[in-house]
Amino acid sequence: MFLNLLLTKYSIQNIQIDMTNREKEVLKYAAQGMDNYEIANYLHVSIHTIKVHMKNIFQKLKVQDRTEAVVKAIKYSIIDI
């Protein structure tokens, strides 16, 4: 039940995507032009943690880079800017 509160589901072309609030937050900062180091400092976490979040985001959105991830996330209203 707690996990359900942390996950937000999005449907992209009939594919279910579960994205945590933290992943959405990291993606939003990436959309604002922040690099991994800046995001890590802002959120007070390690650079490794941000890299893991970005890797998970790429896998969930089926993209290869952060630009693709941001574009797809905006297109499907996962994040807004």
N, C-alpha and C positions, 0 to 999 in steps of 0.2 A: 504494500500500500504506500509506504513512504517513497519508494522508487517511482511510483506513478506520479507523485507530486513533483519530482525532479525532472521528469521527462515531458517534453512536449512533442506530440506527433504531428508530422506533416506528410501529406500525400503528394508525391511528385510522380506523375505519369503512372499511377496505380502502384507505386512503391512506397511502403511505409518507412518513414524516417523518424527515429527516436533521437532527439537531440537534448542534451542536458542544458539547464539554464547557464551553467558555466561555459559550455561550448558556444552557446549563442552569444554570451558576453564577449568571449575571446574573438569570435567572428565579427561582432560589431566593432570592436576596437581595430581589428584588421581592416575593416571597411573604411574606418576613419584615417587609415594610412599609417597606423602604428606598426612597427616591426615587432618580432617576437620578444626582443630584449625590452623594448618599451612597454609592451603588454605585461611582461613578467614583473617589471618594476612597479607598474601601476597597481597590479593586483597583489603585490607582495608575495609572489611565488617564484620558483626557480624557472630558468629558461627551459630546462628539461620538461617541466610540467606543461608549459605552453606548447612545446614541440609535440608532446603526446596529444594534447587537445587538438592541435592542428592536424595531426595524422589521422585522428579519429574523425574529425570533420571531413577531411578529404575522402575517407573511405565511405562515410555515410552519404555524402553527396555525390560520390562517384566522379570526382574531379582530380586533376593532377596538380593544381597549384592554387595559391590563395586568391588570385584574381578570379579564376573560375568559380571558386567557392563563394566569394562575395557576390558575384553576378548572379549565380544560381540562387543563393539565399535571399537576395533582394527580389528576384523575379518571382519566387514562390512564397514571398512574405514570411520567411523564417526570421529575418531581421528587417528593421527599417532604419533609414538614415535620415 
